[in-house]
Amino acid sequence: MSSRPPNLTFKLVLLGDGRVGKTSLVLRYVNNVFSEKQEATVQASYLKKRLVIEGVPVTLSIWDTAGQEKFHALGPIYYRDADAALLVYDITDSDTFLRVKKWVEELKQMAPKNIVMAIAANKSDLVRSKKLNIQEAESCAEAIGAKLFVTSAKSGAGTDDVFLYIAKRLMEKRKSDGEGLLPTPPRKGIIVIDDEPEREPPAKCCS
C-alpha cells in the first residue's frame, strides 16, 4: 500500500490599491463567484484553496489585504512570512499600477528574499483587447523574475492561470531549495478556515 504524498501549504498574500478587485479575484478562484457590489476589505480576509500539482496535494493559504492607504502599514504583518505575493492593479487605472511598483520596491526590501511574485492586470473585461496597454507591466514583471497575467474576476479570464502559475513556482522553489516535498510546518497564530472568508483580529502593536 503506497503512502500518500504530504500536503504542502503555502502562504500567498494579495497586495494592491483599493478597489482593484483583489477580493473578487480570490472569490472567483476559490468559490467561482462574482459580485458587482463587493465590499471593501478591512485589514485582511483569509481563504484556502486545495489543488493537486503533479500528484502532490497543495494548499494555498490566501491572504486578501485591504488596499486603502490607511491600512498600508499593516502590509508587513501579512507578507513578512509569505511564500508568494500576487500584485493586483486595475488595468483601466494607471495610478493603481504605480502602487504595484511601490509594493514591488517594498517587497524587495522587507519580504523574504525568495518570495515568488506575479502581477495581475485585472478588470480586463472593461477594455477592448486591442487597447490593452500592458508593456510597462510586462517589463516590471520580467525585472522581478515574475510574470504578468491579464485577468478578469467578472468573467474569470486568467484567474485560474495566475494562481496555478504561483503554485507551480512555489513547488519548483521548494524542490530547488533542497527541501524536497516535506510538508510545511503550521504557522503560529493562523486559524485554518476552509473556503470561508474570515476577518483577522486587529493587529497588536509592538508585539
GROMACS elastic network, one bead per residue, 0.5 to 0.9 nm:
[ bonds ]
;  ai    aj funct       b0    kb
    3     6     6  0.89252   500
    4     7     6  0.87922   500
    4    56     6  0.87381   500
    5    55     6  0.78793   500
    5    56     6  0.59501   500
    5    57     6  0.71445   500
    5   181     6  0.82745   500
    6    56     6  0.71778   500
    6    57     6  0.69700   500
    6    58     6  0.86622   500
    6   181     6  0.71746   500
    6   182     6  0.66473   500
    6   183     6  0.56325   500
    7    56     6  0.69161   500
    7    58     6  0.55701   500
    7    59     6  0.70675   500
    7   181     6  0.86509   500
    7   182     6  0.82932   500
    7   183     6  0.57807   500
    7   184     6  0.80733   500
    8    56     6  0.77764   500
    8    57     6  0.64040   500
    8    59     6  0.60430   500
    8    60     6  0.84901   500
    8   171     6  0.86881   500
    8   181     6  0.73493   500
    8   182     6  0.72697   500
    8   184     6  0.57489   500
    8   185     6  0.89963   500
    9    57     6  0.87853   500
    9    58     6  0.58877   500
    9    60     6  0.59315   500
    9    61     6  0.69367   500
    9   183     6  0.69328   500
    9   184     6  0.56402   500
    9   185     6  0.81965   500
    9   186     6  0.81950   500
   10    58     6  0.77338   500
   10    59     6  0.63645   500
   10    60     6  0.51707   500
   10    61     6  0.59590   500
   10    62     6  0.84531   500
   10    82     6  0.76833   500
   10    83     6  0.59181   500
   10    84     6  0.77376   500
   10   167     6  0.81366   500
   10   170     6  0.76312   500
   10   184     6  0.74317   500
   11    59     6  0.86290   500
   11    60     6  0.60668   500
   11    62     6  0.61496   500
   11    63     6  0.75153   500
   11    79     6  0.86946   500
   11    81     6  0.77973   500
   11    82     6  0.50421   500
   11    83     6  0.51941   500
   11    84     6  0.64449   500
   11    85     6  0.85872   500
   12    60     6  0.65833   500
   12    61     6  0.59104   500
   12    63     6  0.60972   500
   12    64     6  0.86411   500
   12    79     6  0.81299   500
   12    82     6  0.58836   500
   12    83     6  0.60110   500
   12    85     6  0.55270   500
   12    86     6  0.72452   500
   12   116     6  0.89361   500
   12   166     6  0.86328   500
   13    61     6  0.82803   500
   13    62     6  0.58028   500
   13    64     6  0.61225   500
   13    65     6  0.72180   500
   13    78     6  0.67438   500
   13    79     6  0.62086   500
   13    82     6  0.65669   500
   13    83     6  0.82581   500
   13    84     6  0.64065   500
   13    86     6  0.62804   500
   13    87     6  0.85570   500
   14    22     6  0.66540   500
   14    23     6  0.86803   500
   14    26     6  0.88206   500
   14    62     6  0.74810   500
   14    63     6  0.61573   500
   14    64     6  0.50980   500
   14    65     6  0.60386   500
   14    66     6  0.89944   500
   14    79     6  0.88406   500
   14    84     6  0.87168   500
   14    85     6  0.57588   500
   14    87     6  0.59744   500
   14    88     6  0.71218   500
   15    22     6  0.75817   500
   15    64     6  0.73779   500
   15    65     6  0.62115   500
   15    66     6  0.79204   500
   15    67     6  0.70535   500
   15    75     6  0.80596   500
   15    85     6  0.70522   500
   15    86     6  0.62456   500
   15    88     6  0.61867   500
   15    89     6  0.88263   500
   15   100     6  0.77251   500
   15   103     6  0.73738   500
   16    19     6  0.86661   500
   16    20     6  0.69749   500
   16    21     6  0.88258   500
   16    22     6  0.73255   500
   16    65     6  0.81314   500
   16    66     6  0.81487   500
   16    67     6  0.56115   500
   16    68     6  0.88298   500
   16    86     6  0.85049   500
   16    87     6  0.57087   500
   16    88     6  0.50142   500
   16    89     6  0.60304   500
   16    96     6  0.72501   500
   16    97     6  0.84107   500
   16    99     6  0.66693   500
   16   100     6  0.59515   500
   16   103     6  0.75453   500
   17    20     6  0.60220   500
   17    21     6  0.88703   500
   17    22     6  0.87029   500
   17    66     6  0.79882   500
   17    68     6  0.63321   500
   17    69     6  0.77556   500
   17    88     6  0.76486   500
   17    89     6  0.68244   500
   17    90     6  0.84672   500
   17    95     6  0.88543   500
   17    96     6  0.57587   500
   17    97     6  0.84992   500
   17    99     6  0.64220   500
   17   100     6  0.76835   500
   18    21     6  0.77800   500
   18    22     6  0.82653   500
   18    40     6  0.73961   500
   18    41     6  0.83907   500
   18    66     6  0.67287   500
   18    69     6  0.79494   500
   18    96     6  0.84602   500
   19    22     6  0.74835   500
   19    23     6  0.87187   500
   19    40     6  0.70527   500
   19    67     6  0.72204   500
   19    68     6  0.84669   500
   19    89     6  0.88893   500
   19    90     6  0.80287   500
   20    23     6  0.86415   500
   20    24     6  0.88437   500
   20    67     6  0.82570   500
   20    88     6  0.67156   500
   20    89     6  0.53746   500
   20    91     6  0.84962   500
   20    93     6  0.87271   500
   20    96     6  0.74166   500
   20   122     6  0.69318   500
   20   123     6  0.77413   500
   21    24     6  0.50601   500
   21    25     6  0.60565   500
   21    26     6  0.87113   500
   21    38     6  0.86929   500
   21    88     6  0.76160   500
   21    89     6  0.78215   500
   21    90     6  0.73844   500
   21   122     6  0.68668   500
   21   123     6  0.74584   500
   21   152     6  0.87015   500
   21   153     6  0.71279   500
   22    25     6  0.51860   500
   22    26     6  0.64312   500
   22    27     6  0.87505   500
   22    64     6  0.66986   500
   22    65     6  0.80328   500
   22    66     6  0.87905   500
   22    67     6  0.85308   500
   22    87     6  0.87851   500
   22    88     6  0.64696   500
   22    89     6  0.83964   500
   22   122     6  0.85058   500
   22   153     6  0.86121   500
   23    26     6  0.52108   500
   23    27     6  0.61532   500
   23    28     6  0.85009   500
   23    38     6  0.77216   500
   23    39     6  0.87212   500
   23    40     6  0.81250   500
   23    41     6  0.73304   500
   23    45     6  0.85821   500
   23    64     6  0.62371   500
   23    65     6  0.83318   500
   23   153     6  0.89627   500
   24    27     6  0.51281   500
   24    28     6  0.59622   500
   24    29     6  0.85042   500
   24    33     6  0.80645   500
   24    34     6  0.62200   500
   24    35     6  0.73474   500
   24    36     6  0.89018   500
   24    38     6  0.70940   500
   24   153     6  0.56217   500
   24   154     6  0.77353   500
   25    28     6  0.51549   500
   25    29     6  0.61789   500
   25    30     6  0.86093   500
   25    34     6  0.83820   500
   25   122     6  0.82838   500
   25   151     6  0.83095   500
   25   152     6  0.75093   500
   25   154     6  0.82772   500
   25   156     6  0.80958   500
   25   159     6  0.67391   500
   26    29     6  0.51070   500
   26    30     6  0.59406   500
   26    31     6  0.80263   500
   26    32     6  0.87772   500
   26    47     6  0.79487   500
   26    62     6  0.77947   500
   26    64     6  0.75309   500
   26   153     6  0.81998   500
   26   159     6  0.85013   500
   27    30     6  0.52299   500
   27    31     6  0.53152   500
   27    32     6  0.62462   500
   27    33     6  0.58771   500
   27    34     6  0.68434   500
   27    47     6  0.85326   500
   27   153     6  0.82457   500
   27   197     6  0.89500   500
   28    31     6  0.56645   500
   28    34     6  0.59012   500
   28   153     6  0.58905   500
   28   154     6  0.77954   500
   28   155     6  0.88538   500
   28   156     6  0.65547   500
   28   159     6  0.74527   500
   28   160     6  0.88377   500
   29    32     6  0.55233   500
   29    33     6  0.79746   500
   29    49     6  0.83243   500
   29   153     6  0.82388   500
   29   156     6  0.78296   500
   29   159     6  0.62411   500
   29   160     6  0.62299   500
   29   163     6  0.79915   500
   30    33     6  0.82308   500
   30    47     6  0.76000   500
   30    48     6  0.73429   500
   30    49     6  0.58393   500
   30    50     6  0.87790   500
   30   195     6  0.67922   500
   31    34     6  0.88379   500
   31    49     6  0.89561   500
   31   195     6  0.72349   500
   32   156     6  0.80117   500
   33   153     6  0.86907   500
   33   154     6  0.85177   500
   34    37     6  0.89217   500
   34    38     6  0.81663   500
   34   153     6  0.68423   500
   34   154     6  0.59216   500
   34   155     6  0.84765   500
   34   156     6  0.87856   500
   35    38     6  0.55250   500
   35   154     6  0.79093   500
   36   154     6  0.81823   500
   38    41     6  0.88095   500
   40    66     6  0.73073   500
   40    67     6  0.82870   500
   40    68     6  0.86616   500
   41    44     6  0.62164   500
   41    45     6  0.71352   500
   41    64     6  0.77488   500
   41    65     6  0.68040   500
   41    67     6  0.75162   500
   41    68     6  0.86609   500
   41   199     6  0.89039   500
   42    45     6  0.78282   500
   42    65     6  0.76324   500
   42    66     6  0.54153   500
   42    67     6  0.85467   500
   42    68     6  0.85751   500
   42    71     6  0.80598   500
   42   199     6  0.78621   500
   43    64     6  0.86052   500
   43    65     6  0.59441   500
   43    66     6  0.50180   500
   43    67     6  0.85148   500
   43    71     6  0.64101   500
   43    74     6  0.74360   500
   43   199     6  0.77350   500
   43   200     6  0.72700   500
   43   201     6  0.86910   500
   43   202     6  0.76270   500
   43   203     6  0.87358   500
   44    63     6  0.65716   500
   44    64     6  0.54069   500
   44    66     6  0.56556   500
   44    78     6  0.85211   500
   44   198     6  0.82487   500
   44   199     6  0.62197   500
   44   200     6  0.60893   500
   45    62     6  0.83574   500
   45    63     6  0.58959   500
   45    64     6  0.52348   500
   45    65     6  0.66104   500
   45    66     6  0.84614   500
   45   197     6  0.56941   500
   45   198     6  0.51901   500
   45   200     6  0.62193   500
   46    61     6  0.71821   500
   46    62     6  0.57076   500
   46    64     6  0.61569   500
   46    65     6  0.87326   500
   46   192     6  0.85314   500
   46   193     6  0.77357   500
   46   195     6  0.84165   500
   46   196     6  0.75498   500
   46   197     6  0.54256   500
   46   198     6  0.55111   500
   46   199     6  0.71203   500
   46   200     6  0.76751   500
   47    60     6  0.83465   500
   47    61     6  0.62276   500
   47    62     6  0.53028   500
   47    63     6  0.67320   500
   47    64     6  0.80753   500
   47   192     6  0.82900   500
   47   193     6  0.67478   500
   47   194     6  0.66676   500
   47   195     6  0.51626   500
   47   196     6  0.58371   500
   47   197     6  0.55175   500
   47   198     6  0.73606   500
   48    59     6  0.67935   500
   48    60     6  0.57062   500
   48    62     6  0.58671   500
   48    63     6  0.87502   500
   48   192     6  0.76849   500
   48   193     6  0.69036   500
   48   194     6  0.55837   500
   48   195     6  0.52532   500
   48   196     6  0.77660   500
   48   197     6  0.88645   500
   49    58     6  0.83083   500
   49    59     6  0.56445   500
   49    60     6  0.51698   500
   49    61     6  0.67487   500
   49    62     6  0.76172   500
   49   194     6  0.77440   500
   49   195     6  0.68035   500
   50    57     6  0.71738   500
   50    58     6  0.57928   500
   50    60     6  0.63769   500
   50    61     6  0.88790   500
   51    56     6  0.83754   500
   51    57     6  0.59382   500
   51    58     6  0.53003   500
   51    59     6  0.63581   500
   51    60     6  0.80789   500
   51   164     6  0.89264   500
   51   167     6  0.89547   500
   52    55     6  0.57342   500
   52    56     6  0.52892   500
   52    58     6  0.56498   500
   52    59     6  0.84839   500
   53    56     6  0.52020   500
   53    57     6  0.65222   500
   53    58     6  0.69070   500
   53   164     6  0.87581   500
   53   167     6  0.80266   500
   53   168     6  0.72211   500
   53   171     6  0.83309   500
   54    57     6  0.85050   500
   56   181     6  0.85860   500
   58   167     6  0.78402   500
   58   171     6  0.88103   500
   59   167     6  0.88728   500
   60   163     6  0.89441   500
   60   167     6  0.75766   500
   61   192     6  0.83128   500
   63    78     6  0.73473   500
   63    79     6  0.89685   500
   65    71     6  0.85906   500
   65    74     6  0.86926   500
   65    75     6  0.75362   500
   65    78     6  0.78613   500
   66    69     6  0.84861   500
   66    70     6  0.89641   500
   66    71     6  0.62846   500
   66    72     6  0.77772   500
   66    74     6  0.88180   500
   66    75     6  0.86754   500
   67    70     6  0.84147   500
   67    71     6  0.68919   500
   67    72     6  0.70972   500
   68    71     6  0.56797   500
   68    72     6  0.68132   500
   69    72     6  0.50869   500
   69    73     6  0.82280   500
   70    73     6  0.73478   500
   70    74     6  0.88533   500
   71    74     6  0.55952   500
   71    75     6  0.74312   500
   72    75     6  0.55569   500
   72    76     6  0.86948   500
   73    76     6  0.70930   500
   73    77     6  0.84418   500
   74    77     6  0.55201   500
   74    78     6  0.72342   500
   74   203     6  0.79111   500
   75    78     6  0.55791   500
   75    79     6  0.63635   500
   75    80     6  0.83075   500
   76    79     6  0.51119   500
   76    80     6  0.52204   500
   76    81     6  0.86215   500
   76   107     6  0.87048   500
   76   110     6  0.73863   500
   76   111     6  0.75464   500
   77    80     6  0.60558   500
   77    81     6  0.81682   500
   77   203     6  0.80865   500
   78    81     6  0.70269   500
   78    82     6  0.69376   500
   79    83     6  0.81346   500
   79    84     6  0.81287   500
   79    85     6  0.74316   500
   79   107     6  0.80106   500
   79   110     6  0.84999   500
   79   111     6  0.61583   500
   79   112     6  0.82068   500
   80    83     6  0.89528   500
   80   107     6  0.86381   500
   80   110     6  0.68358   500
   80   112     6  0.64025   500
   81   111     6  0.72919   500
   81   112     6  0.67527   500
   82    85     6  0.71510   500
   82   111     6  0.76164   500
   82   112     6  0.73263   500
   82   115     6  0.70164   500
   82   116     6  0.88941   500
   83   112     6  0.77313   500
   83   114     6  0.78549   500
   83   115     6  0.52565   500
   83   116     6  0.63412   500
   83   117     6  0.89233   500
   83   170     6  0.73898   500
   84   114     6  0.87184   500
   84   115     6  0.51322   500
   84   117     6  0.56269   500
   84   118     6  0.82085   500
   84   166     6  0.71909   500
   84   167     6  0.88047   500
   84   170     6  0.76105   500
   85   107     6  0.87757   500
   85   115     6  0.71212   500
   85   116     6  0.62679   500
   85   118     6  0.66452   500
   85   119     6  0.85685   500
   85   166     6  0.85797   500
   86   116     6  0.84874   500
   86   117     6  0.58207   500
   86   118     6  0.50301   500
   86   119     6  0.57500   500
   86   120     6  0.70545   500
   86   162     6  0.85329   500
   86   163     6  0.85358   500
   86   166     6  0.82982   500
   87   100     6  0.61074   500
   87   101     6  0.89877   500
   87   103     6  0.76740   500
   87   104     6  0.81123   500
   87   117     6  0.74300   500
   87   118     6  0.62199   500
   87   120     6  0.61378   500
   87   121     6  0.87214   500
   88    96     6  0.82891   500
   88    97     6  0.80341   500
   88   100     6  0.69126   500
   88   118     6  0.86062   500
   88   119     6  0.58347   500
   88   121     6  0.62310   500
   88   122     6  0.66609   500
   89    92     6  0.87033   500
   89    93     6  0.77640   500
   89    94     6  0.82743   500
   89    95     6  0.86690   500
   89    96     6  0.52097   500
   89    97     6  0.53700   500
   89    98     6  0.87336   500
   89    99     6  0.79748   500
   89   100     6  0.66742   500
   89   119     6  0.79015   500
   89   120     6  0.63946   500
   89   121     6  0.53900   500
   89   122     6  0.59090   500
   89   123     6  0.85641   500
   90    93     6  0.53531   500
   90    94     6  0.74338   500
   90    95     6  0.85864   500
   90    96     6  0.60401   500
   90    97     6  0.71612   500
   90   120     6  0.84921   500
   90   121     6  0.59953   500
   90   122     6  0.50771   500
   90   123     6  0.59653   500
   90   124     6  0.82411   500
   91    94     6  0.69576   500
   91    96     6  0.81508   500
   91    97     6  0.78091   500
   91   120     6  0.88044   500
   91   121     6  0.51762   500
   91   122     6  0.55992   500
   91   123     6  0.60640   500
   91   124     6  0.64021   500
   91   126     6  0.84130   500
   91   127     6  0.79375   500
   91   132     6  0.79676   500
   91   133     6  0.80020   500
   91   134     6  0.81335   500
   91   150     6  0.83706   500
   92    96     6  0.88178   500
   92   121     6  0.89616   500
   92   122     6  0.85039   500
   92   123     6  0.73475   500
   92   124     6  0.80164   500
   92   126     6  0.74015   500
   92   127     6  0.72742   500
   93    96     6  0.57598   500
   93    97     6  0.72554   500
   94    97     6  0.51751   500
   94    98     6  0.66415   500
   95    98     6  0.51133   500
   95    99     6  0.66083   500
   95   100     6  0.89555   500
   96    99     6  0.50538   500
   96   100     6  0.65135   500
   96   101     6  0.89434   500
   97   101     6  0.64765   500
   97   102     6  0.88062   500
   97   121     6  0.84911   500
   97   137     6  0.77213   500
   98   101     6  0.51275   500
   98   102     6  0.64975   500
   98   103     6  0.88187   500
   99   102     6  0.50295   500
   99   103     6  0.62864   500
   99   104     6  0.86829   500
  100   104     6  0.62113   500
  100   105     6  0.87812   500
  100   119     6  0.82938   500
  101   104     6  0.50203   500
  101   105     6  0.64625   500
  101   106     6  0.87361   500
  101   140     6  0.77111   500
  102   105     6  0.51802   500
  102   106     6  0.62472   500
  102   107     6  0.86404   500
  103   107     6  0.60160   500
  103   108     6  0.85339   500
  104   107     6  0.51559   500
  104   108     6  0.62392   500
  104   109     6  0.88118   500
  104   117     6  0.89124   500
  104   140     6  0.89700   500
  104   144     6  0.81311   500
  105   108     6  0.51635   500
  105   109     6  0.65188   500
  105   110     6  0.88031   500
  106   109     6  0.52261   500
  106   110     6  0.60252   500
  106   111     6  0.75571   500
  107   110     6  0.52019   500
  107   112     6  0.78323   500
  107   113     6  0.85321   500
  107   115     6  0.85016   500
  108   111     6  0.61736   500
  108   112     6  0.80708   500
  108   113     6  0.70964   500
  109   112     6  0.86511   500
  109   113     6  0.84428   500
  110   113     6  0.82588   500
  111   114     6  0.83938   500
  111   115     6  0.69671   500
  112   115     6  0.54305   500
  114   173     6  0.84159   500
  115   170     6  0.88192   500
  116   145     6  0.84648   500
  116   146     6  0.74296   500
  116   166     6  0.69996   500
  116   169     6  0.69833   500
  116   170     6  0.68334   500
  116   173     6  0.84869   500
  117   141     6  0.82949   500
  117   144     6  0.77408   500
  117   145     6  0.76526   500
  117   146     6  0.54244   500
  117   147     6  0.76975   500
  117   166     6  0.73800   500
  118   141     6  0.69612   500
  118   144     6  0.89650   500
  118   145     6  0.86037   500
  118   146     6  0.50748   500
  118   147     6  0.52361   500
  118   148     6  0.61524   500
  118   149     6  0.77029   500
  118   162     6  0.73695   500
  118   163     6  0.88983   500
  118   165     6  0.83229   500
  118   166     6  0.70530   500
  119   137     6  0.78789   500
  119   138     6  0.85940   500
  119   140     6  0.88499   500
  119   141     6  0.65621   500
  119   146     6  0.73027   500
  119   147     6  0.63034   500
  119   149     6  0.62110   500
  119   150     6  0.85470   500
  119   162     6  0.82825   500
  120   147     6  0.86414   500
  120   148     6  0.58949   500
  120   150     6  0.57995   500
  120   151     6  0.61733   500
  120   158     6  0.87410   500
  120   159     6  0.87356   500
  120   162     6  0.74210   500
  121   124     6  0.70842   500
  121   134     6  0.78867   500
  121   137     6  0.80929   500
  121   148     6  0.72243   500
  121   149     6  0.61069   500
  121   151     6  0.58080   500
  121   152     6  0.82140   500
  122   125     6  0.83797   500
  122   149     6  0.82794   500
  122   150     6  0.60757   500
  122   152     6  0.52958   500
  122   153     6  0.71741   500
  123   126     6  0.58088   500
  123   127     6  0.77057   500
  123   150     6  0.82211   500
  123   151     6  0.63617   500
  123   153     6  0.67610   500
  123   154     6  0.74120   500
  123   155     6  0.89710   500
  124   127     6  0.54044   500
  124   128     6  0.78840   500
  124   129     6  0.80573   500
  124   132     6  0.80689   500
  124   150     6  0.64550   500
  124   151     6  0.58264   500
  124   152     6  0.52240   500
  124   153     6  0.86784   500
  124   154     6  0.89668   500
  124   155     6  0.89384   500
  124   157     6  0.82668   500
  125   128     6  0.75081   500
  125   129     6  0.87736   500
  125   151     6  0.82155   500
  125   152     6  0.58963   500
  125   153     6  0.86417   500
  125   154     6  0.72763   500
  125   155     6  0.70159   500
  125   157     6  0.84978   500
  126   152     6  0.87248   500
  127   130     6  0.82338   500
  127   131     6  0.65547   500
  127   132     6  0.66498   500
  128   131     6  0.55000   500
  128   132     6  0.68722   500
  129   132     6  0.54712   500
  130   133     6  0.86312   500
  132   135     6  0.88371   500
  133   136     6  0.78081   500
  133   137     6  0.84183   500
  134   137     6  0.51441   500
  134   138     6  0.60205   500
  134   139     6  0.86041   500
  134   148     6  0.85515   500
  134   150     6  0.85477   500
  135   138     6  0.50836   500
  135   139     6  0.62292   500
  135   140     6  0.86271   500
  136   139     6  0.50644   500
  136   140     6  0.61431   500
  136   141     6  0.86349   500
  137   141     6  0.61510   500
  137   142     6  0.85551   500
  137   148     6  0.69098   500
  138   141     6  0.51168   500
  138   142     6  0.61282   500
  138   143     6  0.85848   500
  138   146     6  0.88970   500
  138   147     6  0.71081   500
  138   148     6  0.56237   500
  138   149     6  0.87567   500
  139   142     6  0.50808   500
  139   143     6  0.61178   500
  139   144     6  0.88790   500
  139   148     6  0.88635   500
  140   143     6  0.51576   500
  140   144     6  0.66803   500
  140   145     6  0.88714   500
  140   146     6  0.83098   500
  140   147     6  0.88566   500
  140   148     6  0.85907   500
  141   144     6  0.54512   500
  141   145     6  0.62928   500
  141   147     6  0.51803   500
  141   148     6  0.58620   500
  142   145     6  0.50457   500
  142   146     6  0.55075   500
  142   147     6  0.63251   500
  142   148     6  0.81447   500
  143   146     6  0.73921   500
  144   147     6  0.86035   500
  147   162     6  0.86261   500
  147   165     6  0.86363   500
  148   162     6  0.82820   500
  149   158     6  0.65058   500
  149   159     6  0.83226   500
  149   161     6  0.77321   500
  149   162     6  0.61423   500
  150   157     6  0.77343   500
  150   158     6  0.60293   500
  150   159     6  0.84024   500
  150   162     6  0.87067   500
  151   154     6  0.89348   500
  151   155     6  0.85385   500
  151   156     6  0.71558   500
  151   157     6  0.53142   500
  151   159     6  0.56632   500
  151   161     6  0.88266   500
  151   162     6  0.81808   500
  152   155     6  0.54704   500
  152   156     6  0.53409   500
  152   157     6  0.51085   500
  152   158     6  0.66648   500
  152   159     6  0.68232   500
  153   157     6  0.70346   500
  153   158     6  0.84648   500
  153   159     6  0.67784   500
  154   157     6  0.80099   500
  155   158     6  0.89850   500
  155   159     6  0.89963   500
  156   159     6  0.55352   500
  156   160     6  0.77018   500
  157   160     6  0.77508   500
  157   161     6  0.84032   500
  158   161     6  0.51028   500
  158   162     6  0.63301   500
  158   163     6  0.89434   500
  159   162     6  0.56263   500
  159   163     6  0.67164   500
  159   164     6  0.87060   500
  160   163     6  0.54871   500
  160   164     6  0.59865   500
  160   165     6  0.84847   500
  161   164     6  0.51836   500
  161   165     6  0.60124   500
  161   166     6  0.86737   500
  162   165     6  0.51092   500
  162   166     6  0.63647   500
  162   167     6  0.87633   500
  163   166     6  0.51281   500
  163   167     6  0.62259   500
  163   168     6  0.86643   500
  164   167     6  0.50309   500
  164   168     6  0.61106   500
  164   169     6  0.85120   500
  165   168     6  0.52288   500
  165   169     6  0.61331   500
  165   170     6  0.86017   500
  166   169     6  0.51024   500
  166   170     6  0.61512   500
  166   171     6  0.86672   500
  167   170     6  0.51058   500
  167   171     6  0.62976   500
  167   172     6  0.87550   500
  168   171     6  0.50305   500
  168   172     6  0.62378   500
  168   173     6  0.85817   500
  169   172     6  0.50657   500
  169   173     6  0.60940   500
  169   174     6  0.85645   500
  170   173     6  0.50316   500
  170   174     6  0.61016   500
  170   175     6  0.86688   500
  171   174     6  0.51198   500
  171   175     6  0.63752   500
  171   176     6  0.87152   500
  171   181     6  0.80953   500
  172   175     6  0.52126   500
  172   176     6  0.61466   500
  172   177     6  0.85091   500
  173   176     6  0.50454   500
  173   177     6  0.58959   500
  173   178     6  0.87064   500
  174   177     6  0.52233   500
  174   178     6  0.68408   500
  174   179     6  0.58219   500
  174   180     6  0.63054   500
  174   181     6  0.68270   500
  174   182     6  0.86662   500
  175   178     6  0.54927   500
  175   179     6  0.59087   500
  175   181     6  0.66766   500
  176   179     6  0.74768   500
  176   180     6  0.77967   500
  177   180     6  0.76139   500
  178   181     6  0.88895   500
  179   182     6  0.63491   500
  181   184     6  0.87531   500
  182   185     6  0.89406   500
  183   186     6  0.89678   500
  184   187     6  0.85272   500
  186   190     6  0.81649   500
  187   190     6  0.60411   500
  187   191     6  0.89264   500
  188   191     6  0.85474   500
  193   196     6  0.59376   500
  193   197     6  0.77560   500
  193   198     6  0.74257   500
  194   197     6  0.85792   500
  199   202     6  0.88607   500
  200   203     6  0.80970   500
  201   204     6  0.87490   500
  204   207     6  0.61480   500
